[in-house]
């Protein structure tokens, strides 16, 4: 119930969150999904089912987060935090990611050919 006094509003909201923590968490999650990614909880559930609850990067069954394109805002799929962070750290640049794959392939520890090879 909104009050004219902002302090009273804050106190009421705080008390409501205390009394209904599950509803508060659900409301926050729904709001984040809608405002950040323009998807509903049902659409998120459908994505998880479509992906068999697996990260599309590492194919592990771990907690998933929404991956989206920062240019278009469109949802690409669900990734684990590590895979999502890796894409973010590479600035969503495919060339950087390809370069990193090449780098790792050419410098595999224990490989006679790749060990210590400084050439690009």
mmCIF file of the C-alpha atoms, coordinates in Angstrom:
data_MODEL
# 
_entry.id   MODEL 
# 
loop_
_atom_site.group_PDB 
_atom_site.id 
_atom_site.type_symbol 
_atom_site.label_atom_id 
_atom_site.label_alt_id 
_atom_site.label_comp_id 
_atom_site.label_asym_id 
_atom_site.label_entity_id 
_atom_site.label_seq_id 
_atom_site.pdbx_PDB_ins_code 
_atom_site.Cartn_x 
_atom_site.Cartn_y 
_atom_site.Cartn_z 
_atom_site.occupancy 
_atom_site.B_iso_or_equiv 
_atom_site.pdbx_formal_charge 
_atom_site.auth_seq_id 
_atom_site.auth_comp_id 
_atom_site.auth_asym_id 
_atom_site.auth_atom_id 
_atom_site.pdbx_PDB_model_num 
ATOM 1   C CA . UNK A 1 1   ? 0.000  0.000   0.000   1.00 0.00 ? 1   UNK A CA 1 
ATOM 2   C CA . UNK A 1 2   ? 1.660  3.273   -1.064  1.00 0.00 ? 2   UNK A CA 1 
ATOM 3   C CA . UNK A 1 3   ? 1.981  5.980   1.542   1.00 0.00 ? 3   UNK A CA 1 
ATOM 4   C CA . UNK A 1 4   ? 2.747  9.656   0.988   1.00 0.00 ? 4   UNK A CA 1 
ATOM 5   C CA . UNK A 1 5   ? 5.701  9.408   3.350   1.00 0.00 ? 5   UNK A CA 1 
ATOM 6   C CA . UNK A 1 6   ? 8.667  7.762   1.507   1.00 0.00 ? 6   UNK A CA 1 
ATOM 7   C CA . UNK A 1 7   ? 10.145 6.495   4.779   1.00 0.00 ? 7   UNK A CA 1 
ATOM 8   C CA . UNK A 1 8   ? 6.898  4.717   5.595   1.00 0.00 ? 8   UNK A CA 1 
ATOM 9   C CA . UNK A 1 9   ? 6.891  3.191   2.100   1.00 0.00 ? 9   UNK A CA 1 
ATOM 10  C CA . UNK A 1 10  ? 10.402 1.837   2.628   1.00 0.00 ? 10  UNK A CA 1 
ATOM 11  C CA . UNK A 1 11  ? 9.458  0.387   6.004   1.00 0.00 ? 11  UNK A CA 1 
ATOM 12  C CA . UNK A 1 12  ? 6.344  -1.254  4.534   1.00 0.00 ? 12  UNK A CA 1 
ATOM 13  C CA . UNK A 1 13  ? 8.325  -2.730  1.621   1.00 0.00 ? 13  UNK A CA 1 
ATOM 14  C CA . UNK A 1 14  ? 10.995 -4.034  3.969   1.00 0.00 ? 14  UNK A CA 1 
ATOM 15  C CA . UNK A 1 15  ? 8.396  -5.677  6.190   1.00 0.00 ? 15  UNK A CA 1 
ATOM 16  C CA . UNK A 1 16  ? 6.659  -7.226  3.148   1.00 0.00 ? 16  UNK A CA 1 
ATOM 17  C CA . UNK A 1 17  ? 9.975  -8.692  1.919   1.00 0.00 ? 17  UNK A CA 1 
ATOM 18  C CA . UNK A 1 18  ? 10.538 -10.187 5.374   1.00 0.00 ? 18  UNK A CA 1 
ATOM 19  C CA . UNK A 1 19  ? 7.044  -11.692 5.552   1.00 0.00 ? 19  UNK A CA 1 
ATOM 20  C CA . UNK A 1 20  ? 7.051  -13.066 1.991   1.00 0.00 ? 20  UNK A CA 1 
ATOM 21  C CA . UNK A 1 21  ? 10.669 -13.889 1.012   1.00 0.00 ? 21  UNK A CA 1 
ATOM 22  C CA . UNK A 1 22  ? 9.661  -16.512 -1.569  1.00 0.00 ? 22  UNK A CA 1 
ATOM 23  C CA . UNK A 1 23  ? 7.237  -14.176 -3.327  1.00 0.00 ? 23  UNK A CA 1 
ATOM 24  C CA . UNK A 1 24  ? 9.806  -11.386 -3.241  1.00 0.00 ? 24  UNK A CA 1 
ATOM 25  C CA . UNK A 1 25  ? 12.486 -13.596 -4.800  1.00 0.00 ? 25  UNK A CA 1 
ATOM 26  C CA . UNK A 1 26  ? 10.074 -14.819 -7.496  1.00 0.00 ? 26  UNK A CA 1 
ATOM 27  C CA . UNK A 1 27  ? 8.949  -11.250 -8.275  1.00 0.00 ? 27  UNK A CA 1 
ATOM 28  C CA . UNK A 1 28  ? 12.571 -10.062 -8.526  1.00 0.00 ? 28  UNK A CA 1 
ATOM 29  C CA . UNK A 1 29  ? 13.511 -12.947 -10.810 1.00 0.00 ? 29  UNK A CA 1 
ATOM 30  C CA . UNK A 1 30  ? 10.495 -12.356 -13.046 1.00 0.00 ? 30  UNK A CA 1 
ATOM 31  C CA . UNK A 1 31  ? 11.269 -8.635  -13.212 1.00 0.00 ? 31  UNK A CA 1 
ATOM 32  C CA . UNK A 1 32  ? 14.927 -9.252  -14.118 1.00 0.00 ? 32  UNK A CA 1 
ATOM 33  C CA . UNK A 1 33  ? 14.029 -11.741 -16.849 1.00 0.00 ? 33  UNK A CA 1 
ATOM 34  C CA . UNK A 1 34  ? 11.482 -9.395  -18.381 1.00 0.00 ? 34  UNK A CA 1 
ATOM 35  C CA . UNK A 1 35  ? 13.460 -6.156  -18.082 1.00 0.00 ? 35  UNK A CA 1 
ATOM 36  C CA . UNK A 1 36  ? 16.904 -7.493  -19.054 1.00 0.00 ? 36  UNK A CA 1 
ATOM 37  C CA . UNK A 1 37  ? 16.087 -10.188 -21.599 1.00 0.00 ? 37  UNK A CA 1 
ATOM 38  C CA . UNK A 1 38  ? 12.390 -9.722  -22.473 1.00 0.00 ? 38  UNK A CA 1 
ATOM 39  C CA . UNK A 1 39  ? 11.563 -13.328 -21.609 1.00 0.00 ? 39  UNK A CA 1 
ATOM 40  C CA . UNK A 1 40  ? 9.156  -14.914 -19.163 1.00 0.00 ? 40  UNK A CA 1 
ATOM 41  C CA . UNK A 1 41  ? 9.934  -17.588 -16.559 1.00 0.00 ? 41  UNK A CA 1 
ATOM 42  C CA . UNK A 1 42  ? 8.059  -20.055 -18.778 1.00 0.00 ? 42  UNK A CA 1 
ATOM 43  C CA . UNK A 1 43  ? 10.321 -19.213 -21.740 1.00 0.00 ? 43  UNK A CA 1 
ATOM 44  C CA . UNK A 1 44  ? 13.373 -19.710 -19.516 1.00 0.00 ? 44  UNK A CA 1 
ATOM 45  C CA . UNK A 1 45  ? 12.020 -23.095 -18.452 1.00 0.00 ? 45  UNK A CA 1 
ATOM 46  C CA . UNK A 1 46  ? 11.457 -24.026 -22.130 1.00 0.00 ? 46  UNK A CA 1 
ATOM 47  C CA . UNK A 1 47  ? 15.062 -23.052 -22.951 1.00 0.00 ? 47  UNK A CA 1 
ATOM 48  C CA . UNK A 1 48  ? 16.353 -25.281 -20.153 1.00 0.00 ? 48  UNK A CA 1 
ATOM 49  C CA . UNK A 1 49  ? 14.282 -28.197 -21.458 1.00 0.00 ? 49  UNK A CA 1 
ATOM 50  C CA . UNK A 1 50  ? 15.440 -27.550 -25.032 1.00 0.00 ? 50  UNK A CA 1 
ATOM 51  C CA . UNK A 1 51  ? 19.081 -27.625 -23.861 1.00 0.00 ? 51  UNK A CA 1 
ATOM 52  C CA . UNK A 1 52  ? 18.560 -30.644 -21.574 1.00 0.00 ? 52  UNK A CA 1 
ATOM 53  C CA . UNK A 1 53  ? 19.678 -28.431 -18.656 1.00 0.00 ? 53  UNK A CA 1 
ATOM 54  C CA . UNK A 1 54  ? 23.183 -28.313 -20.168 1.00 0.00 ? 54  UNK A CA 1 
ATOM 55  C CA . UNK A 1 55  ? 25.464 -25.344 -20.738 1.00 0.00 ? 55  UNK A CA 1 
ATOM 56  C CA . UNK A 1 56  ? 25.842 -24.819 -24.493 1.00 0.00 ? 56  UNK A CA 1 
ATOM 57  C CA . UNK A 1 57  ? 29.532 -24.034 -23.992 1.00 0.00 ? 57  UNK A CA 1 
ATOM 58  C CA . UNK A 1 58  ? 30.906 -26.835 -21.832 1.00 0.00 ? 58  UNK A CA 1 
ATOM 59  C CA . UNK A 1 59  ? 27.928 -29.246 -21.965 1.00 0.00 ? 59  UNK A CA 1 
ATOM 60  C CA . UNK A 1 60  ? 27.931 -29.625 -18.193 1.00 0.00 ? 60  UNK A CA 1 
ATOM 61  C CA . UNK A 1 61  ? 24.817 -29.803 -16.048 1.00 0.00 ? 61  UNK A CA 1 
ATOM 62  C CA . UNK A 1 62  ? 25.435 -26.796 -13.833 1.00 0.00 ? 62  UNK A CA 1 
ATOM 63  C CA . UNK A 1 63  ? 23.379 -23.731 -12.869 1.00 0.00 ? 63  UNK A CA 1 
ATOM 64  C CA . UNK A 1 64  ? 22.638 -21.777 -16.037 1.00 0.00 ? 64  UNK A CA 1 
ATOM 65  C CA . UNK A 1 65  ? 22.363 -18.082 -16.787 1.00 0.00 ? 65  UNK A CA 1 
ATOM 66  C CA . UNK A 1 66  ? 20.918 -16.250 -19.762 1.00 0.00 ? 66  UNK A CA 1 
ATOM 67  C CA . UNK A 1 67  ? 23.409 -15.377 -22.494 1.00 0.00 ? 67  UNK A CA 1 
ATOM 68  C CA . UNK A 1 68  ? 22.444 -12.497 -24.747 1.00 0.00 ? 68  UNK A CA 1 
ATOM 69  C CA . UNK A 1 69  ? 23.981 -10.433 -27.518 1.00 0.00 ? 69  UNK A CA 1 
ATOM 70  C CA . UNK A 1 70  ? 25.012 -7.035  -26.183 1.00 0.00 ? 70  UNK A CA 1 
ATOM 71  C CA . UNK A 1 71  ? 24.478 -5.414  -29.597 1.00 0.00 ? 71  UNK A CA 1 
ATOM 72  C CA . UNK A 1 72  ? 20.952 -6.650  -30.264 1.00 0.00 ? 72  UNK A CA 1 
ATOM 73  C CA . UNK A 1 73  ? 19.830 -7.626  -26.775 1.00 0.00 ? 73  UNK A CA 1 
ATOM 74  C CA . UNK A 1 74  ? 18.517 -10.935 -28.120 1.00 0.00 ? 74  UNK A CA 1 
ATOM 75  C CA . UNK A 1 75  ? 18.856 -14.109 -26.050 1.00 0.00 ? 75  UNK A CA 1 
ATOM 76  C CA . UNK A 1 76  ? 21.287 -16.633 -27.588 1.00 0.00 ? 76  UNK A CA 1 
ATOM 77  C CA . UNK A 1 77  ? 20.789 -19.424 -25.083 1.00 0.00 ? 77  UNK A CA 1 
ATOM 78  C CA . UNK A 1 78  ? 21.811 -20.543 -21.615 1.00 0.00 ? 78  UNK A CA 1 
ATOM 79  C CA . UNK A 1 79  ? 25.396 -20.864 -20.427 1.00 0.00 ? 79  UNK A CA 1 
ATOM 80  C CA . UNK A 1 80  ? 27.097 -21.524 -17.132 1.00 0.00 ? 80  UNK A CA 1 
ATOM 81  C CA . UNK A 1 81  ? 28.707 -18.523 -15.452 1.00 0.00 ? 81  UNK A CA 1 
ATOM 82  C CA . UNK A 1 82  ? 32.198 -19.553 -16.564 1.00 0.00 ? 82  UNK A CA 1 
ATOM 83  C CA . UNK A 1 83  ? 31.318 -19.891 -20.247 1.00 0.00 ? 83  UNK A CA 1 
ATOM 84  C CA . UNK A 1 84  ? 29.262 -16.697 -20.177 1.00 0.00 ? 84  UNK A CA 1 
ATOM 85  C CA . UNK A 1 85  ? 32.146 -14.836 -18.512 1.00 0.00 ? 85  UNK A CA 1 
ATOM 86  C CA . UNK A 1 86  ? 34.612 -16.208 -21.093 1.00 0.00 ? 86  UNK A CA 1 
ATOM 87  C CA . UNK A 1 87  ? 32.520 -14.778 -23.916 1.00 0.00 ? 87  UNK A CA 1 
ATOM 88  C CA . UNK A 1 88  ? 32.245 -11.469 -22.086 1.00 0.00 ? 88  UNK A CA 1 
ATOM 89  C CA . UNK A 1 89  ? 35.980 -11.287 -21.393 1.00 0.00 ? 89  UNK A CA 1 
ATOM 90  C CA . UNK A 1 90  ? 36.613 -11.919 -25.098 1.00 0.00 ? 90  UNK A CA 1 
ATOM 91  C CA . UNK A 1 91  ? 34.293 -8.975  -25.796 1.00 0.00 ? 91  UNK A CA 1 
ATOM 92  C CA . UNK A 1 92  ? 31.975 -11.264 -27.818 1.00 0.00 ? 92  UNK A CA 1 
ATOM 93  C CA . UNK A 1 93  ? 34.631 -11.095 -30.570 1.00 0.00 ? 93  UNK A CA 1 
ATOM 94  C CA . UNK A 1 94  ? 34.799 -14.300 -32.608 1.00 0.00 ? 94  UNK A CA 1 
ATOM 95  C CA . UNK A 1 95  ? 38.312 -13.522 -33.816 1.00 0.00 ? 95  UNK A CA 1 
ATOM 96  C CA . UNK A 1 96  ? 39.613 -13.253 -30.267 1.00 0.00 ? 96  UNK A CA 1 
ATOM 97  C CA . UNK A 1 97  ? 37.996 -16.592 -29.420 1.00 0.00 ? 97  UNK A CA 1 
ATOM 98  C CA . UNK A 1 98  ? 39.425 -18.226 -32.584 1.00 0.00 ? 98  UNK A CA 1 
ATOM 99  C CA . UNK A 1 99  ? 42.865 -16.835 -31.753 1.00 0.00 ? 99  UNK A CA 1 
ATOM 100 C CA . UNK A 1 100 ? 42.616 -18.278 -28.249 1.00 0.00 ? 100 UNK A CA 1 
ATOM 101 C CA . UNK A 1 101 ? 41.643 -21.704 -29.604 1.00 0.00 ? 101 UNK A CA 1 
ATOM 102 C CA . UNK A 1 102 ? 44.605 -21.612 -32.008 1.00 0.00 ? 102 UNK A CA 1 
ATOM 103 C CA . UNK A 1 103 ? 46.884 -20.520 -29.196 1.00 0.00 ? 103 UNK A CA 1 
ATOM 104 C CA . UNK A 1 104 ? 45.761 -23.378 -26.944 1.00 0.00 ? 104 UNK A CA 1 
ATOM 105 C CA . UNK A 1 105 ? 46.012 -25.945 -29.750 1.00 0.00 ? 105 UNK A CA 1 
ATOM 106 C CA . UNK A 1 106 ? 49.538 -24.867 -30.681 1.00 0.00 ? 106 UNK A CA 1 
ATOM 107 C CA . UNK A 1 107 ? 50.811 -24.829 -27.102 1.00 0.00 ? 107 UNK A CA 1 
ATOM 108 C CA . UNK A 1 108 ? 49.409 -27.992 -25.562 1.00 0.00 ? 108 UNK A CA 1 
ATOM 109 C CA . UNK A 1 109 ? 51.516 -28.913 -22.562 1.00 0.00 ? 109 UNK A CA 1 
ATOM 110 C CA . UNK A 1 110 ? 53.175 -32.259 -23.054 1.00 0.00 ? 110 UNK A CA 1 
ATOM 111 C CA . UNK A 1 111 ? 52.973 -32.187 -26.859 1.00 0.00 ? 111 UNK A CA 1 
ATOM 112 C CA . UNK A 1 112 ? 56.430 -32.445 -28.430 1.00 0.00 ? 112 UNK A CA 1 
ATOM 113 C CA . UNK A 1 113 ? 55.405 -30.126 -31.278 1.00 0.00 ? 113 UNK A CA 1 
ATOM 114 C CA . UNK A 1 114 ? 53.448 -27.518 -29.300 1.00 0.00 ? 114 UNK A CA 1 
ATOM 115 C CA . UNK A 1 115 ? 55.580 -27.178 -26.193 1.00 0.00 ? 115 UNK A CA 1 
ATOM 116 C CA . UNK A 1 116 ? 57.184 -23.779 -25.994 1.00 0.00 ? 116 UNK A CA 1 
ATOM 117 C CA . UNK A 1 117 ? 56.452 -22.874 -29.609 1.00 0.00 ? 117 UNK A CA 1 
ATOM 118 C CA . UNK A 1 118 ? 56.616 -19.041 -29.615 1.00 0.00 ? 118 UNK A CA 1 
ATOM 119 C CA . UNK A 1 119 ? 55.532 -18.497 -33.231 1.00 0.00 ? 119 UNK A CA 1 
ATOM 120 C CA . UNK A 1 120 ? 51.961 -17.238 -33.862 1.00 0.00 ? 120 UNK A CA 1 
# 
